[in-house]
Amino acid sequence: MNKRSHATISESSHLEAQLEGSRVGDDDGDPEGSSSKRSRNLATHATLACDICRARKTRCDEDRPRCGFCRASNFECTYQTPRPTKKDQSMATAINAIRRLEAKVQDLTAAINLSKAHAPQPTSDHRSPISTLSHPSPGSFQITQGSISSFAHHEHGTTTDIGKSPQVVGTPGKSPYPVSEAHGSVNISFSQHGVSLWPAIKQILPPEFVSARASLPKDYVVGIESQRPPLPMHIDYPLGQFSENWLTSLTLSVIKGLSDAYFAVFDRNMPVLDKFHFFSSTLGIAVENDFGYDIETCLVLNVLALGCLAVKAHEEGNFPLPSRFPTSGSGFVRPEWYGLIVDDPPGLKFFNEARKRCGFLMCQNDLQTGQFYMLSTLYYAQILRPIDSWTTVNRAALCCMSILTGSEAIDFDQWEGDMFSRVYWNTLMYETIITQELSLPLSGLLEYEADMPIPKFMPCPRPKTSISVLLVDDDDSFFNFHFLAQAAHRIILTRIRHSLYSFVEKEGSPTPTITAEMHHQLEQWRSNLPPSLQFSDTENAADNSPSPAHVIAKAMLRSRYLVAKFHTGRPFLYKALHAPAHTTEADYREIASGLKGGMYWPTTMGLCTQMKSALPLKFGWCSQCFGQVLLFHAVARSEDARLRETLPEGWRKWVGAMMELIESCGEVSPGIAQDAELLRLL
């Protein structure tokens, strides 16, 4: 501890001694021992006299637990709680301020020492996503994370907020901004399905909708999706093949074609595997074991299942399949093995073979098992089975926590540690989305977020003699930055949720300062994106995109930006619907900005909805659209003319586009089908 800290402690102790001295009162305040002065003070002021002596206006000796008069009279003796004097209050405030300053000085010193000890190398950046891609307003403080960390003795709540990483600052219960705790405050549901339960929504929307919604349980989507039939277990073997050997008879061109399609689409946006390690190690072990009951085979089968969906996405978007020898044609051409992907849903035969084998591996909790469950989560999400995807993402989270609490330290400067970081962030990001929308239990993985550095996407170690070192994918950096940008955006959205989503019926709530800070961080996130990820407000995600992955990546970034705009304005819309008398012109401007941000999301229109096989987070986007349709209709039917004026031009056309997405996804999801049925009543 430095001299300044010692001086602070000394001053604090001196102030405490002064405070104790101020509480002695008049008992020791007479250096001359004048009994007349003491009696006069006690008689006239009697700040500590018992209630009976105070009522009788007689002298009280203030003895405890009963004074002399009450003891002699056998009365019950009670004292009022003494009120602190202005001097006491000022002294306590000073001491608390000094203690807070001392804690900040200590944490700042520790942070500086930590940053010096673990200074990032020029070729990599260990900072969290929010540090790397966006900067809070001047005056805020952030620290960096070290690259080597042990989680064997994970502790909670041992540091002050200023020393926490930006990730933790945005996690539940740890908002970096003061959340109102005023009497009568209401927590606003962040789930778009929760919009249907807003009191004002029930009053404004048609009685048919209100009645139909009231007849359903609060979390009806969870109930409906939980009760749907399980995924079919049968396997449609290829023509002429027997169940015992159909996998071993697959040609190299089939396996490589499906694997390349997976890495060209899904691994771009959810990078849980390393392509070189997959082809050089994982696939080789699976083939050598004749696709047996091992984790490598399970990983390969999930990759092939997702590869079928990726091939379908290329067909839906009319993109040529990835190939080292491009053809002269510019569109999709069916490969010879196209018949392998025509399951319903595509890839089911491979996925079911993986499910058969993973039963013997259910107690494994290593990195490869975590990768397998995240690939299963992605497959379930793509075929719109949200509860199944939540179940497998919980299993992936368990694998991550098992590794984090192990006895060995994790070296994030090594390839395997970096791969684990990828799996962790993919798991956490998906779990956050699905649990927030459906109010499902969390796994506990979020508690480790502060200690987890972001992935650096280190290449898998390769033999010096291997020609693979010469094979470089120019798109790698584009998609790596895209993934980090999404991680940073998730943190901002979580901050918005925990800073703004509390309603108090008064002016100035939500707090303008906090709202401005949220806008600032979002704009900083956007402006600090790498040049290859920059986007304009009028850009079409399909323009000059060479693959489905590029279309999705561009659409996701702009859509996430608009999502944050929309959710920043939603608390003000709740206020205008429930307390119009307290809604100011500034609030209406926030509502107008939010509603404008709720339109023309690239992921819910155009080529993205055409390539549904590759569209990530389909259930999440449909849920967002459900709440938006309700809010646009509620604003249009509001009696508040100023609120109706906030509706952006063309909103009815946009609502129609959202209804098309919900209707189409409702064909394979009973929960979304119920949403569509409710919205038709509007």
DOVOPA-788501 format. One line per field, with one value per residue (C-alpha): residue number from 1; x, y, z; residue in one letter. Coordinates in Angstrom, 3 decimals, padded with zeros to 6 digits. Example, Ala and Ser with C-alpha at 12.3 -4.5 7.8 and 13.67 -1.06 7.14 Angstrom:
% residues 2
num <- (1 2)
px <- (012.300 013.670)
py <- (-004.500 -001.060)
pz <- (007.800 007.140)
residu <- (A S)
//
This chain:
% residues 682
num <- (1 2 3 4 5 6 7 8 9 10 11 12 13 14 15 16 17 18 19 20 21 22 23 24 25 26 27 28 29 30 31 32 33 34 35 36 37 38 39 40 41 42 43 44 45 46 47 48 49 50 51 52 53 54 55 56 57 58 59 60 61 62 63 64 65 66 67 68 69 70 71 72 73 74 75 76 77 78 79 80 81 82 83 84 85 86 87 88 89 90 91 92 93 94 95 96 97 98 99 100 101 102 103 104 105 106 107 108 109 110 111 112 113 114 115 116 117 118 119 120 121 122 123 124 125 126 127 128 129 130 131 132 133 134 135 136 137 138 139 140 141 142 143 144 145 146 147 148 149 150 151 152 153 154 155 156 157 158 159 160 161 162 163 164 165 166 167 168 169 170 171 172 173 174 175 176 177 178 179 180 181 182 183 184 185 186 187 188 189 190 191 192 193 194 195 196 197 198 199 200 201 202 203 204 205 206 207 208 209 210 211 212 213 214 215 216 217 218 219 220 221 222 223 224 225 226 227 228 229 230 231 232 233 234 235 236 237 238 239 240 241 242 243 244 245 246 247 248 249 250 251 252 253 254 255 256 257 258 259 260 261 262 263 264 265 266 267 268 269 270 271 272 273 274 275 276 277 278 279 280 281 282 283 284 285 286 287 288 289 290 291 292 293 294 295 296 297 298 299 300 301 302 303 304 305 306 307 308 309 310 311 312 313 314 315 316 317 318 319 320 321 322 323 324 325 326 327 328 329 330 331 332 333 334 335 336 337 338 339 340 341 342 343 344 345 346 347 348 349 350 351 352 353 354 355 356 357 358 359 360 361 362 363 364 365 366 367 368 369 370 371 372 373 374 375 376 377 378 379 380 381 382 383 384 385 386 387 388 389 390 391 392 393 394 395 396 397 398 399 400 401 402 403 404 405 406 407 408 409 410 411 412 413 414 415 416 417 418 419 420 421 422 423 424 425 426 427 428 429 430 431 432 433 434 435 436 437 438 439 440 441 442 443 444 445 446 447 448 449 450 451 452 453 454 455 456 457 458 459 460 461 462 463 464 465 466 467 468 469 470 471 472 473 474 475 476 477 478 479 480 481 482 483 484 485 486 487 488 489 490 491 492 493 494 495 496 497 498 499 500 501 502 503 504 505 506 507 508 509 510 511 512 513 514 515 516 517 518 519 520 521 522 523 524 525 526 527 528 529 530 531 532 533 534 535 536 537 538 539 540 541 542 543 544 545 546 547 548 549 550 551 552 553 554 555 556 557 558 559 560 561 562 563 564 565 566 567 568 569 570 571 572 573 574 575 576 577 578 579 580 581 582 583 584 585 586 587 588 589 590 591 592 593 594 595 596 597 598 599 600 601 602 603 604 605 606 607 608 609 610 611 612 613 614 615 616 617 618 619 620 621 622 623 624 625 626 627 628 629 630 631 632 633 634 635 636 637 638 639 640 641 642 643 644 645 646 647 648 649 650 651 652 653 654 655 656 657 658 659 660 661 662 663 664 665 666 667 668 669 670 671 672 673 674 675 676 677 678 679 680 681 682)
px <- (000.000 001.402 001.885 -001.314 -003.319 -001.635 -002.443 -006.030 -006.361 -004.821 -007.224 -010.124 -009.150 -008.800 -012.221 -013.731 -012.196 -013.705 -017.060 -016.935 -015.999 -018.972 -021.288 -020.153 -022.471 -022.737 -021.733 -018.047 -018.470 -018.006 -014.295 -015.063 -017.436 -020.252 -023.291 -025.615 -024.622 -025.023 -028.448 -029.568 -028.488 -030.238 -033.402 -033.726 -032.486 -032.783 -032.001 -031.551 -034.232 -036.657 -040.206 -041.756 -039.324 -039.745 -043.540 -043.262 -040.665 -038.448 -034.774 -033.758 -030.486 -030.550 -029.523 -030.026 -032.009 -034.235 -033.580 -033.653 -037.196 -038.740 -036.868 -038.101 -041.654 -041.571 -042.482 -041.535 -038.688 -038.300 -036.001 -036.396 -033.785 -031.459 -031.350 -027.897 -026.849 -025.780 -022.227 -022.667 -024.187 -021.465 -018.732 -020.245 -020.553 -016.924 -015.749 -017.773 -016.431 -012.860 -013.405 -014.820 -011.888 -009.459 -011.048 -010.866 -007.210 -006.377 -008.281 -006.733 -003.263 -004.013 -005.407 -002.310 -000.029 -002.117 -002.044 001.731 002.185 -000.032 000.518 -000.911 001.442 001.343 -000.233 -003.119 -005.526 -006.723 -009.241 -012.888 -015.113 -016.495 -012.967 -011.852 -014.776 -016.456 -015.549 -017.810 -018.014 -014.918 -014.396 -015.360 -012.777 -011.913 -009.200 -007.754 -007.690 -004.621 -004.074 -003.499 -006.147 -007.103 -010.752 -010.300 -011.267 -013.805 -015.044 -018.011 -018.364 -014.780 -014.039 -015.685 -017.536 -014.757 -012.406 -014.747 -014.465 -016.882 -018.633 -019.599 -020.706 -023.517 -024.602 -027.771 -027.646 -024.449 -025.573 -022.946 -025.628 -027.982 -031.260 -034.250 -035.494 -038.284 -041.502 -043.889 -041.274 -042.156 -039.671 -040.410 -040.084 -037.242 -038.941 -041.002 -043.569 -044.013 -045.412 -048.770 -049.132 -048.621 -051.738 -052.102 -051.819 -054.769 -056.830 -055.921 -055.826 -059.020 -061.042 -060.655 -056.878 -057.036 -059.442 -057.413 -054.194 -055.836 -056.868 -053.210 -050.654 -048.174 -045.317 -047.425 -044.587 -042.488 -045.434 -046.288 -042.697 -042.087 -045.085 -044.335 -043.359 -039.649 -037.477 -038.026 -035.517 -035.640 -032.797 -033.494 -030.500 -029.217 -030.542 -028.831 -027.044 -027.412 -027.545 -024.264 -022.025 -023.703 -021.394 -018.208 -019.329 -019.556 -017.106 -014.487 -016.183 -019.424 -017.713 -015.560 -018.410 -020.703 -017.882 -016.783 -020.385 -020.590 -017.367 -018.404 -021.695 -022.192 -018.662 -018.291 -020.947 -020.574 -016.886 -016.709 -014.379 -011.017 -011.120 -007.531 -007.780 -011.057 -009.640 -006.198 -007.236 -010.937 -012.076 -009.087 -009.778 -013.470 -012.679 -009.953 -012.481 -015.047 -017.388 -017.601 -018.863 -016.323 -016.548 -014.669 -017.333 -020.097 -018.452 -018.082 -021.712 -022.970 -020.799 -022.299 -025.833 -025.221 -023.491 -026.773 -028.484 -025.616 -026.024 -029.740 -028.923 -026.666 -029.539 -032.071 -029.788 -028.581 -024.924 -022.346 -021.054 -017.514 -014.920 -011.223 -012.108 -014.886 -017.115 -017.960 -021.542 -022.494 -025.345 -026.097 -025.498 -026.731 -023.869 -024.042 -024.713 -027.595 -029.965 -028.239 -029.604 -033.289 -034.341 -037.023 -035.337 -032.133 -029.292 -031.541 -029.919 -026.486 -027.843 -029.668 -026.515 -024.740 -027.515 -027.179 -023.484 -023.460 -025.492 -022.385 -020.463 -022.989 -020.661 -017.800 -017.265 -014.187 -013.717 -014.734 -017.939 -018.728 -018.165 -020.485 -023.307 -022.916 -023.168 -026.299 -027.627 -027.062 -028.853 -031.861 -031.962 -031.871 -034.807 -036.736 -036.800 -036.009 -036.499 -034.273 -031.637 -031.873 -031.356 -028.192 -026.761 -027.121 -025.135 -022.446 -022.403 -021.869 -018.834 -017.448 -017.966 -016.416 -013.283 -013.284 -013.442 -010.783 -007.530 -005.346 -004.908 -006.079 -003.424 -005.341 -002.128 -002.129 -004.327 -006.401 -007.125 -008.168 -010.450 -012.075 -012.640 -014.503 -016.746 -017.405 -018.481 -020.656 -022.357 -022.921 -024.235 -026.815 -027.890 -028.434 -030.738 -032.907 -033.273 -034.159 -036.910 -038.496 -037.665 -035.821 -033.335 -029.698 -026.907 -024.574 -022.060 -022.578 -020.802 -017.463 -017.747 -015.441 -012.541 -012.925 -010.813 -012.162 -010.774 -007.803 -008.505 -005.037 -004.262 -003.966 -000.306 000.822 003.912 006.599 006.690 002.956 001.883 -001.268 000.606 000.461 -003.314 -004.779 -008.451 -008.704 -012.158 -010.982 -010.305 -013.647 -015.655 -013.440 -014.044 -017.699 -017.937 -016.171 -018.451 -021.489 -020.028 -019.510 -023.051 -024.468 -022.812 -024.304 -027.773 -027.471 -026.518 -029.602 -031.766 -030.441 -030.192 -033.468 -036.051 -037.524 -040.636 -041.494 -044.509 -042.734 -040.973 -037.291 -037.606 -035.871 -032.961 -031.876 -028.205 -028.260 -030.196 -027.661 -024.855 -026.519 -026.819 -023.207 -021.893 -023.928 -022.636 -019.083 -019.569 -020.671 -018.029 -015.182 -016.026 -013.203 -013.550 -014.625 -017.582 -018.777 -022.347 -024.633 -028.282 -029.384 -027.036 -028.473 -026.893 -027.089 -025.136 -021.871 -021.937 -019.998 -021.589 -024.516 -022.179 -021.327 -025.020 -025.809 -022.813 -023.622 -027.306 -026.605 -024.474 -026.922 -029.875 -028.221 -027.615 -031.305 -032.349 -030.429 -032.074 -035.492 -034.940 -033.567 -036.842 -039.142 -039.120 -040.260 -043.072 -044.139 -044.172 -046.233 -048.802 -049.130 -048.365 -048.978 -049.251 -045.590 -044.350 -042.273 -041.406 -037.949 -039.628 -041.686 -038.517 -036.968 -040.108 -039.962 -036.290 -037.008 -039.888 -037.808 -035.082 -037.677 -038.123 -036.298 -034.098 -032.055 -032.230 -036.020 -036.364 -034.963 -032.335 -031.962 -035.545 -035.139 -032.172 -034.002 -031.750 -028.825 -030.592 -029.271 -031.515 -034.704 -036.785 -035.346 -036.165 -039.725 -040.171 -038.925 -041.373 -044.270 -043.691 -043.131 -046.435 -048.232 -046.480 -047.055 -050.761 -051.014 -049.439 -051.729 -054.806 -053.670 -055.834 -052.650 -052.231 -048.584 -047.876 -049.535 -047.331 -044.236 -045.173 -042.631 -043.746 -044.399 -044.949 -047.960 -045.913 -043.221 -045.758 -046.893 -043.306 -042.937 -046.187 -044.885 -041.787 -043.838 -046.315 -043.583 -041.643 -044.903 -045.117 -042.395 -042.737 -046.017 -044.997 -044.504 -047.713 -049.575 -048.021 -049.260 -052.755 -052.863 -051.605 -054.258 -056.840 -055.448)
py <- (000.000 003.449 006.426 008.035 004.972 004.956 008.618 007.972 005.229 007.496 010.309 007.868 006.578 010.136 011.049 007.951 008.939 012.397 010.835 008.692 011.775 013.681 010.964 011.382 014.316 016.529 013.864 014.625 018.164 019.911 020.201 022.192 019.514 022.064 020.092 023.059 023.333 019.560 019.599 022.527 020.775 017.540 019.298 021.585 019.321 015.732 014.373 010.874 010.972 008.046 008.496 008.683 011.334 013.235 013.209 014.262 016.903 015.747 014.984 011.526 009.877 008.013 004.732 001.603 -000.568 001.367 004.789 005.360 006.803 003.983 001.366 002.830 003.176 -000.228 001.365 000.060 002.247 002.994 005.308 006.885 006.175 009.179 011.185 011.860 015.473 017.388 016.977 013.201 013.027 015.148 013.129 009.812 011.109 012.194 008.824 006.918 009.140 008.559 004.821 004.787 006.844 004.523 001.482 003.139 004.045 000.475 -000.991 001.468 000.559 -003.147 -002.619 -000.709 -003.396 -006.098 -004.362 -004.004 -007.648 -008.922 -006.365 -007.680 -008.572 -006.382 -009.183 -009.883 -008.081 -009.589 -006.902 -007.680 -007.072 -003.849 -002.533 -003.450 -002.266 000.505 003.085 004.447 008.143 009.925 009.320 005.674 003.075 -000.319 -002.878 -005.616 -009.331 -011.492 -014.385 -017.119 -017.808 -020.560 -021.079 -023.774 -021.398 -019.142 -016.501 -014.191 -010.590 -010.113 -006.933 -003.580 -002.603 -000.396 -003.334 -005.603 -006.314 -004.629 -007.970 -008.245 -004.638 -005.599 -008.821 -009.295 -007.590 -005.749 -002.805 -000.081 002.547 003.298 001.444 003.098 001.403 003.861 002.637 001.411 000.679 -001.991 -004.226 -004.215 -007.599 -007.694 -010.612 -009.606 -012.233 -010.304 -007.329 -009.104 -008.900 -005.137 -003.633 -000.967 -003.567 -005.424 -002.220 -001.001 -004.095 -005.795 -007.852 -010.943 -010.820 -010.032 -012.893 -015.387 -014.370 -014.592 -018.178 -019.167 -019.675 -016.895 -018.821 -020.587 -020.916 -022.933 -025.233 -025.733 -026.366 -028.709 -030.847 -031.237 -034.730 -035.523 -035.380 -038.543 -041.279 -043.192 -043.093 -043.100 -045.047 -044.225 -046.456 -049.861 -049.324 -051.355 -049.927 -051.526 -049.950 -046.968 -044.484 -046.330 -046.470 -042.679 -041.395 -038.793 -036.343 -036.569 -036.101 -033.243 -031.584 -031.533 -030.516 -027.683 -026.460 -026.457 -024.470 -022.075 -021.186 -022.107 -022.101 -018.574 -017.244 -019.736 -020.697 -023.659 -025.792 -025.300 -026.277 -027.489 -029.529 -031.033 -032.275 -033.228 -034.924 -035.256 -036.621 -038.945 -040.524 -040.998 -042.702 -044.838 -046.029 -046.807 -044.134 -045.829 -044.718 -041.984 -038.215 -037.604 -039.535 -037.592 -034.314 -035.419 -036.550 -033.227 -031.398 -033.503 -032.833 -029.081 -029.426 -030.654 -027.483 -025.425 -027.033 -026.261 -022.625 -022.372 -023.675 -021.283 -018.316 -019.637 -019.563 -022.006 -024.561 -024.000 -025.634 -025.387 -025.631 -023.097 -023.814 -021.312 -021.114 -018.457 -020.213 -023.349 -026.709 -029.861 -032.225 -035.932 -036.737 -034.239 -037.097 -037.367 -034.001 -034.496 -035.625 -033.687 -031.775 -031.904 -033.755 -035.776 -039.124 -037.848 -036.121 -039.256 -041.327 -038.793 -039.011 -042.805 -042.590 -039.729 -041.779 -043.781 -040.537 -038.662 -038.355 -036.715 -033.015 -032.141 -029.545 -031.823 -032.781 -029.092 -028.591 -031.512 -030.075 -026.625 -028.147 -029.980 -026.680 -025.069 -027.894 -027.730 -023.944 -024.128 -026.581 -024.393 -026.573 -023.917 -026.069 -028.803 -026.193 -024.812 -028.330 -028.931 -025.456 -026.177 -029.362 -027.383 -024.877 -027.748 -028.862 -025.311 -024.960 -028.362 -027.205 -023.813 -025.340 -027.936 -028.063 -027.004 -023.437 -022.570 -021.000 -018.775 -017.990 -021.538 -022.831 -025.179 -022.445 -020.118 -022.815 -023.163 -019.397 -019.699 -022.455 -020.487 -017.297 -019.132 -021.011 -017.918 -015.800 -018.346 -019.188 -015.485 -015.053 -018.138 -017.728 -014.036 -014.604 -017.651 -016.883 -020.189 -020.988 -020.030 -022.578 -020.433 -019.950 -016.181 -016.022 -016.778 -014.077 -011.646 -014.083 -015.132 -013.352 -013.097 -015.520 -014.450 -017.084 -018.548 -021.028 -024.673 -025.787 -027.290 -029.275 -027.101 -029.397 -029.118 -027.165 -026.191 -023.203 -021.746 -022.044 -018.857 -017.899 -014.170 -014.123 -015.407 -011.975 -010.651 -013.331 -013.297 -009.576 -010.150 -012.637 -010.278 -007.421 -009.541 -010.385 -006.682 -005.891 -008.522 -006.726 -003.378 -004.906 -006.443 -003.033 -001.514 -004.183 -003.704 000.085 001.148 -001.584 -000.327 001.888 004.552 006.800 010.157 012.544 011.963 008.183 006.469 008.737 010.889 010.605 006.810 006.799 009.135 006.865 003.840 005.693 006.795 003.279 001.911 004.569 003.978 000.260 001.019 003.641 001.465 -001.569 -002.560 -001.069 -004.409 -004.519 -000.942 -000.583 002.201 002.704 001.923 -000.963 -004.206 -007.250 -009.203 -006.642 -008.113 -010.950 -013.988 -016.543 -017.145 -016.525 -013.034 -012.206 -013.376 -011.619 -008.243 -008.587 -009.581 -006.522 -003.961 -005.810 -005.906 -002.164 -001.563 -004.015 -001.962 001.237 -000.375 -001.716 001.615 003.280 000.526 001.626 005.095 003.516 001.594 004.894 006.679 003.858 003.671 007.213 009.712 012.607 012.154 011.647 014.547 015.664 014.148 010.825 010.946 011.573 008.454 006.493 007.719 006.766 003.347 002.584 003.647 001.294 -001.470 -001.497 -002.991 -005.470 -007.194 -010.574 -010.589 -009.678 -010.299 -012.935 -013.803 -015.031 -016.757 -018.717 -019.904 -022.964 -020.670 -017.854 -017.888 -017.299 -017.807 -018.309 -015.120 -013.053 -014.422 -013.567 -010.034 -009.637 -010.860 -008.107 -005.487 -006.232 -005.796 -002.506 -000.976 -001.844 -000.507 002.818 003.126 002.553 004.822 007.807 009.846 011.849 012.631 008.914 008.113 010.728 008.686 005.920 005.827 005.990 002.616 000.750 -001.172 -002.596 -003.598 -005.325 -007.304 -008.447 -009.565 -011.478 -013.361 -014.461 -015.579 -017.457 -019.288 -020.298 -021.318 -024.165 -026.048 -024.565 -024.918 -022.119 -019.666 -020.978 -019.953 -016.491 -016.212 -017.287 -014.565 -011.874 -012.692 -011.441 -007.910)
pz <- (000.000 -000.858 001.461 000.286 001.308 004.753 005.150 004.166 006.790 009.418 008.585 008.615 012.093 013.362 012.033 013.647 016.965 016.573 015.802 018.943 020.908 019.568 020.863 024.510 024.864 027.916 030.459 029.908 028.675 032.050 032.846 035.976 037.308 037.761 038.934 038.388 034.741 034.273 035.915 033.816 030.630 031.587 032.686 029.731 026.924 028.198 024.815 026.282 028.973 029.189 027.945 031.450 032.745 029.503 029.943 033.599 032.659 035.481 035.633 034.417 035.445 032.075 033.669 031.546 031.193 033.684 035.152 038.939 039.037 036.932 038.956 042.249 040.915 039.221 035.849 032.450 031.215 027.506 025.572 022.162 019.516 019.558 016.363 014.971 015.105 012.038 013.225 013.459 009.992 008.409 010.065 008.947 005.403 005.420 006.713 004.113 001.337 002.476 002.644 -000.870 -002.119 -000.380 -002.029 -005.436 -004.947 -003.949 -006.896 -009.316 -008.064 -008.417 -011.918 -013.030 -011.629 -013.319 -016.679 -016.444 -015.485 -018.286 -021.015 -024.319 -027.150 -030.234 -032.291 -029.917 -027.624 -024.357 -023.639 -023.322 -026.366 -024.954 -024.358 -027.840 -029.911 -027.918 -025.322 -022.574 -021.918 -020.586 -016.920 -016.844 -015.931 -017.340 -016.721 -018.863 -018.216 -017.867 -020.206 -017.629 -015.029 -012.619 -011.743 -009.112 -006.305 -007.986 -005.545 -005.796 -004.739 -003.560 -005.476 -005.774 -008.917 -010.172 -010.343 -012.248 -015.925 -018.322 -018.788 -015.115 -015.037 -017.385 -015.717 -013.652 -010.283 -011.161 -013.235 -013.550 -013.244 -010.363 -010.745 -009.145 -006.005 -005.416 -003.920 -006.586 -009.241 -011.806 -013.576 -017.313 -018.960 -021.467 -023.202 -026.208 -025.245 -021.992 -023.942 -024.233 -020.431 -020.126 -018.468 -021.171 -023.927 -022.437 -022.464 -025.947 -028.146 -029.415 -026.880 -029.059 -028.667 -024.941 -024.294 -026.323 -024.574 -021.134 -021.856 -022.259 -019.463 -018.773 -020.375 -022.979 -025.490 -023.023 -022.329 -025.990 -027.082 -024.140 -025.039 -028.748 -029.953 -029.730 -032.793 -034.911 -034.137 -037.403 -039.930 -043.651 -044.900 -048.371 -051.131 -051.148 -047.819 -044.632 -041.145 -040.116 -042.718 -044.317 -042.586 -043.496 -047.110 -047.399 -049.996 -049.209 -051.555 -049.531 -046.189 -047.427 -049.310 -046.277 -043.930 -046.204 -046.371 -042.557 -042.154 -044.922 -043.193 -039.539 -038.160 -039.506 -037.164 -034.282 -034.285 -031.898 -034.059 -035.702 -039.371 -039.614 -036.398 -037.576 -040.898 -039.585 -036.325 -035.487 -038.843 -039.091 -035.696 -036.547 -039.867 -038.284 -035.672 -038.407 -037.007 -033.625 -030.244 -029.548 -029.184 -032.451 -034.377 -032.607 -033.617 -037.238 -037.435 -036.074 -038.591 -041.392 -040.095 -040.055 -043.418 -044.877 -043.637 -045.045 -048.479 -048.307 -047.463 -050.511 -052.607 -051.031 -051.718 -055.093 -054.032 -055.427 -052.938 -051.642 -053.843 -054.568 -058.228 -058.896 -061.856 -064.521 -063.273 -060.749 -058.944 -056.978 -058.663 -056.968 -056.118 -056.899 -053.252 -052.920 -051.988 -048.593 -047.423 -048.282 -044.789 -042.970 -041.455 -043.541 -041.843 -039.510 -040.368 -039.327 -036.235 -035.087 -035.525 -033.292 -030.713 -030.663 -029.863 -027.353 -024.856 -024.002 -023.488 -021.354 -018.348 -020.245 -019.565 -021.592 -024.312 -027.175 -025.364 -024.918 -028.640 -029.422 -027.308 -028.827 -032.315 -031.115 -029.785 -033.173 -034.995 -032.663 -033.025 -036.820 -036.943 -034.455 -031.355 -028.695 -025.581 -026.984 -027.785 -024.230 -022.854 -024.879 -024.259 -020.536 -021.075 -022.916 -020.040 -017.581 -019.587 -019.497 -015.739 -015.139 -016.945 -015.211 -011.745 -012.495 -010.610 -013.537 -014.718 -018.205 -020.406 -022.785 -024.654 -025.979 -028.775 -026.599 -024.052 -026.859 -028.291 -024.881 -024.834 -028.149 -026.795 -023.602 -025.379 -027.898 -025.077 -022.962 -025.820 -026.932 -023.386 -022.637 -025.625 -025.093 -021.317 -021.521 -024.077 -022.432 -018.758 -018.427 -015.635 -016.094 -015.828 -013.718 -016.541 -016.386 -013.028 -014.702 -017.348 -015.531 -015.647 -019.259 -021.911 -025.416 -028.022 -030.096 -032.778 -032.580 -035.390 -034.501 -034.229 -037.528 -038.516 -040.041 -043.037 -043.671 -046.723 -044.808 -043.383 -046.875 -047.046 -045.652 -045.753 -046.370 -044.795 -041.396 -039.918 -041.193 -039.392 -036.302 -035.825 -036.576 -033.712 -031.290 -032.340 -031.496 -028.092 -027.406 -028.521 -026.177 -023.265 -024.311 -024.656 -021.190 -019.802 -021.432 -019.829 -016.311 -016.484 -018.109 -017.573 -014.288 -014.449 -011.888 -012.422 -012.456 -014.804 -015.427 -015.410 -017.136 -016.263 -019.229 -018.233 -018.313 -021.585 -023.169 -021.991 -023.588 -026.885 -026.588 -026.036 -028.932 -031.316 -030.107 -030.771 -034.310 -035.121 -033.808 -035.916 -038.255 -041.773 -043.217 -040.805 -041.212 -042.475 -043.630 -042.727 -046.268 -047.032 -048.361 -046.728 -049.971 -052.012 -053.335 -050.788 -052.053 -049.700 -047.330 -044.377 -045.620 -046.053 -042.527 -040.956 -042.510 -041.640 -038.033 -037.230 -038.613 -037.082 -033.661 -033.867 -034.621 -031.877 -029.316 -030.589 -030.301 -026.791 -025.579 -026.558 -025.269 -021.563 -022.661 -024.659 -021.556 -019.666 -022.333 -022.353 -018.563 -017.345 -020.182 -017.702 -016.771 -020.342 -021.668 -025.174 -024.710 -023.861 -027.059 -029.059 -027.502 -028.435 -032.031 -032.243 -030.765 -033.116 -036.089 -034.858 -034.733 -038.507 -041.477 -039.627 -042.370 -040.616 -040.886 -044.552 -048.014 -048.646 -044.956 -044.682 -048.016 -046.572 -043.459 -043.190 -042.320 -040.458 -036.869 -033.859 -035.869 -032.757 -031.239 -034.308 -034.439 -030.766 -031.385 -034.250 -032.088 -029.533 -032.200 -033.935 -030.597 -029.836 -033.274 -033.088 -029.525 -030.474 -033.508 -031.286 -028.438 -027.441 -026.986 -030.187 -029.397 -029.046 -032.376 -034.025 -033.095 -035.541 -038.378 -041.978 -043.556 -040.294 -041.608 -044.471 -041.994 -039.747 -042.785 -043.443 -039.836 -040.013 -043.057 -041.126 -038.119 -040.308 -042.218 -039.084 -037.434 -039.927 -038.000 -034.498 -032.552 -030.186 -033.040 -034.648 -031.470 -031.734 -035.318 -034.284 -031.627 -033.994 -036.580 -034.052 -034.405)
residu <- (M N K R S H A T I S E S S H L E A Q L E G S R V G D D D G D P E G S S S K R S R N L A T H A T L A C D I C R A R K T R C D E D R P R C G F C R A S N F E C T Y Q T P R P T K K D Q S M A T A I N A I R R L E A K V Q D L T A A I N L S K A H A P Q P T S D H R S P I S T L S H P S P G S F Q I T Q G S I S S F A H H E H G T T T D I G K S P Q V V G T P G K S P Y P V S E A H G S V N I S F S Q H G V S L W P A I K Q I L P P E F V S A R A S L P K D Y V V G I E S Q R P P L P M H I D Y P L G Q F S E N W L T S L T L S V I K G L S D A Y F A V F D R N M P V L D K F H F F S S T L G I A V E N D F G Y D I E T C L V L N V L A L G C L A V K A H E E G N F P L P S R F P T S G S G F V R P E W Y G L I V D D P P G L K F F N E A R K R C G F L M C Q N D L Q T G Q F Y M L S T L Y Y A Q I L R P I D S W T T V N R A A L C C M S I L T G S E A I D F D Q W E G D M F S R V Y W N T L M Y E T I I T Q E L S L P L S G L L E Y E A D M P I P K F M P C P R P K T S I S V L L V D D D D S F F N F H F L A Q A A H R I I L T R I R H S L Y S F V E K E G S P T P T I T A E M H H Q L E Q W R S N L P P S L Q F S D T E N A A D N S P S P A H V I A K A M L R S R Y L V A K F H T G R P F L Y K A L H A P A H T T E A D Y R E I A S G L K G G M Y W P T T M G L C T Q M K S A L P L K F G W C S Q C F G Q V L L F H A V A R S E D A R L R E T L P E G W R K W V G A M M E L I E S C G E V S P G I A Q D A E L L R L L)
//
